[in-house]
Amino acid sequence: MTTTAGITLQNATVTLGGKPILSNLTLHLTQPRIGIIGRNGSGKTTLLRLMAGLIPPTTGSVQIDGLNPTDRKAILPRLGILFQNPDHQILFPTVAEELAFGLRQQGQSQAAADQAVTHLLATESRAHWAKAATHTLSQGQRHYLCLLAILLMQPQTILLDEPFAGLDLPTQIRLARRLAALPQRLITITHDPASLASCDRVIWLESGQIRADGPPAAVLPAFTAAMTELGERDADTHLAD
């Protein structure tokens, strides 16, 4: 691998509590739309945390555009994360404070950050949100607030952790439309194959290893067939082992 663009994992392994969660993953993620699919317990969330620099690899390496993701200041303009639960992401009591935080972390003055927040909310037809208490927003509104906070920082890549989980159908449709229009690279982690049909590349993770990697037309039918077969058996019997 000679290029430094995108996210690169080289023989990356994560072991937690003596148990291997991810095993020797080697990936170079450069496509505009990438999906990572797998059933619960396959290692998807650990992979997201690894790519985001929230946990280090036990062995191997991870780089974002040639940089170590644990260098938070260097990574801020390169990578954003939209967590499944917005309450794990929101830190401040008001919308304006929450939106300004990332810009302040990037080194902008308070005045410049406030101006950018005001402009964004006006553009989004949400100027009335500025002084709103974040806890008064609905689940979908808090999720959207987290996305707006990421977009203000203009990262090149956004990691999406089950972005439609817990949202009603109209909110899912609005969020999907907004995400589809973004110029950033999107890496979506999910267990729902239907949400990845328009991706450029899909990676199927199983037991912490890559089961398949390719275009959605090849990977998703194989994943769906395997999950259907599991569903026809007692797929959870291994949990008692």
C-alpha positions as CSV (number, residue, x, y, z in Angstrom):
1,M,0.0,0.0,0.0
2,T,1.8,3.1,-1.2
3,T,-0.9,5.8,-0.9
4,T,-1.8,7.5,2.3
5,A,-5.3,8.7,1.3
6,G,-8.2,7.2,3.1
7,I,-8.3,4.8,6.1
8,T,-5.7,2.1,6.1
9,L,-5.6,-0.9,8.5
10,Q,-2.5,-3.2,8.3
11,N,-2.8,-6.5,10.1
12,A,-4.8,-4.8,12.8
13,T,-5.9,-6.9,15.7
14,V,-7.9,-5.9,18.8
15,T,-7.9,-8.2,21.9
16,L,-10.1,-7.2,24.9
17,G,-10.0,-9.2,28.1
18,G,-7.8,-11.8,26.5
19,K,-10.4,-12.4,23.8
20,P,-9.7,-11.5,20.1
21,I,-12.4,-9.2,18.8
22,L,-10.8,-8.3,15.5
23,S,-8.1,-10.5,13.9
24,N,-5.5,-9.3,11.4
25,L,-7.6,-6.9,9.4
26,T,-5.9,-5.4,6.3
27,L,-8.1,-2.8,4.5
28,H,-7.6,0.3,2.5
29,L,-10.8,2.4,2.5
30,T,-11.0,5.0,-0.2
31,Q,-14.4,4.7,-1.9
32,P,-17.0,7.5,-1.5
33,R,-19.6,5.2,0.0
34,I,-18.5,2.1,2.0
35,G,-20.7,-0.2,4.1
36,I,-19.6,-2.5,6.8
37,I,-22.1,-5.2,7.6
38,G,-22.3,-8.0,10.1
39,R,-24.6,-9.5,12.7
40,N,-24.4,-8.5,16.4
41,G,-21.1,-9.5,17.9
42,S,-19.2,-9.6,14.6
43,G,-16.9,-6.8,15.7
44,K,-18.5,-3.9,13.8
45,T,-18.5,-1.4,16.7
46,T,-15.0,-2.3,17.7
47,L,-13.9,-1.7,14.1
48,L,-15.5,1.8,14.2
49,R,-13.8,2.6,17.5
50,L,-10.5,1.4,16.1
51,M,-10.8,3.5,12.9
52,A,-11.8,6.5,15.0
53,G,-8.8,6.3,17.2
54,L,-11.0,5.6,20.3
55,I,-9.1,2.4,21.0
56,P,-5.6,1.4,19.8
57,P,-4.9,-1.8,17.9
58,T,-3.3,-4.6,20.1
59,T,-1.1,-5.3,17.1
60,G,-0.9,-3.9,13.6
61,S,-1.6,-0.3,12.6
62,V,-4.3,2.1,11.7
63,Q,-3.8,5.4,9.7
64,I,-6.1,8.1,8.4
65,D,-4.6,9.9,5.5
66,G,-1.2,8.7,6.7
67,L,-1.8,9.9,10.3
68,N,-2.3,8.1,13.6
69,P,-6.0,8.5,14.5
70,T,-5.0,8.9,18.2
71,D,-3.6,12.4,17.3
72,R,-7.0,14.0,17.9
73,K,-6.0,17.5,16.8
74,A,-4.6,16.3,13.5
75,I,-7.6,14.1,12.8
76,L,-10.4,16.6,13.6
77,P,-10.5,18.0,10.0
78,R,-10.2,14.5,8.5
79,L,-12.7,12.3,10.4
80,G,-16.1,12.7,12.1
81,I,-18.2,10.1,13.9
82,L,-22.0,9.9,14.2
83,F,-22.8,7.6,17.0
84,Q,-25.9,5.5,17.1
85,N,-27.1,7.1,20.4
86,P,-26.8,10.9,20.3
87,D,-26.8,11.0,24.1
88,H,-23.4,9.5,24.0
89,Q,-22.2,12.4,21.8
90,I,-23.9,15.6,23.1
91,L,-21.9,17.4,25.8
92,F,-23.5,20.8,26.1
93,P,-26.8,22.2,27.5
94,T,-27.7,24.3,24.4
95,V,-27.7,23.7,20.7
96,A,-25.4,26.7,20.0
97,E,-22.8,25.5,22.5
98,E,-22.9,22.0,21.2
99,L,-22.3,23.2,17.6
100,A,-19.5,25.6,18.5
101,F,-17.5,23.1,20.5
102,G,-15.9,21.3,17.6
103,L,-14.9,24.6,15.9
104,R,-13.3,25.7,19.1
105,Q,-11.4,22.5,19.3
106,Q,-10.1,23.2,15.8
107,G,-8.7,26.5,17.0
108,Q,-11.4,29.0,15.9
109,S,-12.1,32.0,18.0
110,Q,-15.4,32.0,20.0
111,A,-16.7,34.9,17.7
112,A,-15.8,32.9,14.5
113,A,-17.4,29.8,15.9
114,D,-20.6,31.6,16.9
115,Q,-20.9,33.2,13.5
116,A,-20.5,29.8,11.8
117,V,-23.2,28.3,14.0
118,T,-25.6,31.2,13.3
119,H,-25.0,30.8,9.6
120,L,-25.5,27.1,9.6
121,L,-28.7,27.1,11.6
122,A,-30.1,29.8,9.3
123,T,-29.2,27.7,6.3
124,E,-30.9,24.7,7.8
125,S,-34.0,26.7,8.7
126,R,-33.3,26.1,12.3
127,A,-32.3,29.5,13.7
128,H,-34.8,29.0,16.5
129,W,-32.7,26.0,17.8
130,A,-29.8,28.2,18.9
131,K,-30.8,28.7,22.5
132,A,-32.8,25.5,22.8
133,A,-31.8,23.1,25.5
134,T,-30.4,19.9,23.9
135,H,-32.4,17.7,26.2
136,T,-35.7,19.1,24.9
137,L,-35.0,17.9,21.3
138,S,-36.5,14.7,20.1
139,Q,-34.3,11.6,19.4
140,G,-34.3,12.4,15.7
141,Q,-33.5,16.1,16.3
142,R,-30.6,15.2,18.6
143,H,-29.3,12.8,16.0
144,Y,-29.5,15.6,13.4
145,L,-27.8,18.0,15.8
146,C,-24.9,15.6,16.1
147,L,-24.6,15.4,12.3
148,L,-24.7,19.2,12.0
149,A,-21.9,19.5,14.6
150,I,-19.8,17.1,12.4
151,L,-20.5,18.9,9.2
152,L,-19.4,22.3,10.7
153,M,-15.9,20.8,11.2
154,Q,-15.9,19.7,7.5
155,P,-14.2,16.3,7.9
156,Q,-13.2,14.4,4.8
157,T,-14.6,11.1,6.1
158,I,-17.6,10.4,8.4
159,L,-18.1,7.2,10.3
160,L,-21.8,6.3,10.8
161,D,-22.8,3.8,13.5
162,E,-26.2,2.4,12.7
163,P,-27.4,5.9,11.6
164,F,-31.1,5.0,11.3
165,A,-31.5,2.9,14.4
166,G,-34.3,4.2,16.7
167,L,-35.6,6.8,14.2
168,D,-39.1,6.8,12.8
169,L,-39.6,6.3,9.1
170,P,-40.0,10.0,8.1
171,T,-36.8,10.9,10.1
172,Q,-35.0,8.0,8.4
173,I,-36.0,9.3,5.0
174,R,-34.9,12.9,5.7
175,L,-31.6,11.7,7.2
176,A,-30.9,9.4,4.3
177,R,-31.6,12.2,1.8
178,R,-29.2,14.5,3.7
179,L,-26.5,11.9,3.9
180,A,-26.7,11.0,0.2
181,A,-26.1,14.6,-0.7
182,L,-22.9,15.0,1.3
183,P,-19.5,15.2,-0.5
184,Q,-17.7,13.5,2.3
185,R,-16.7,9.8,2.3
186,L,-19.2,7.9,4.3
187,I,-18.4,4.6,6.1
188,T,-21.7,3.1,7.4
189,I,-21.7,0.3,10.0
190,T,-24.9,-1.6,10.2
191,H,-26.6,-5.0,10.3
192,D,-29.2,-3.9,7.7
193,P,-28.3,-4.9,4.1
194,A,-31.0,-2.8,2.5
195,S,-29.4,0.5,3.7
196,L,-26.2,-0.4,1.9
197,A,-27.5,-1.2,-1.6
198,S,-26.2,2.1,-3.1
199,C,-22.7,1.8,-1.6
200,D,-19.6,1.5,-3.8
201,R,-18.2,-1.2,-1.6
202,V,-19.5,-3.5,1.2
203,I,-17.4,-5.4,3.7
204,W,-18.9,-8.3,5.5
205,L,-17.4,-8.8,9.0
206,E,-17.9,-12.1,10.7
207,S,-16.3,-13.1,14.1
208,G,-13.8,-10.2,13.8
209,Q,-12.6,-11.3,10.3
210,I,-13.5,-10.3,6.7
211,R,-16.0,-12.8,5.3
212,A,-16.5,-10.9,2.0
213,D,-15.4,-7.6,0.4
214,G,-16.7,-6.2,-2.8
215,P,-19.6,-4.5,-4.6
216,P,-23.0,-4.7,-2.9
217,A,-24.5,-6.7,-5.7
218,A,-22.1,-9.6,-4.7
219,V,-21.8,-9.2,-1.0
220,L,-25.3,-8.4,0.2
221,P,-27.1,-11.4,-1.4
222,A,-24.5,-13.7,0.1
223,F,-24.9,-12.0,3.5
224,T,-28.7,-12.2,3.3
225,A,-28.6,-15.9,2.3
226,A,-26.3,-16.7,5.2
227,M,-28.5,-14.8,7.7
228,T,-31.6,-16.5,6.4
229,E,-30.0,-19.9,6.8
230,L,-29.1,-19.0,10.4
231,G,-32.6,-17.8,11.1
232,E,-34.0,-21.2,9.9
233,R,-31.8,-22.8,12.6
234,D,-31.5,-22.1,16.3
235,A,-28.9,-19.4,15.7
236,D,-28.4,-18.5,19.3
237,T,-27.5,-21.9,20.7
238,H,-23.8,-21.0,20.7
239,L,-24.4,-18.3,23.3
240,A,-24.8,-21.0,26.0
241,D,-21.5,-22.7,25.1
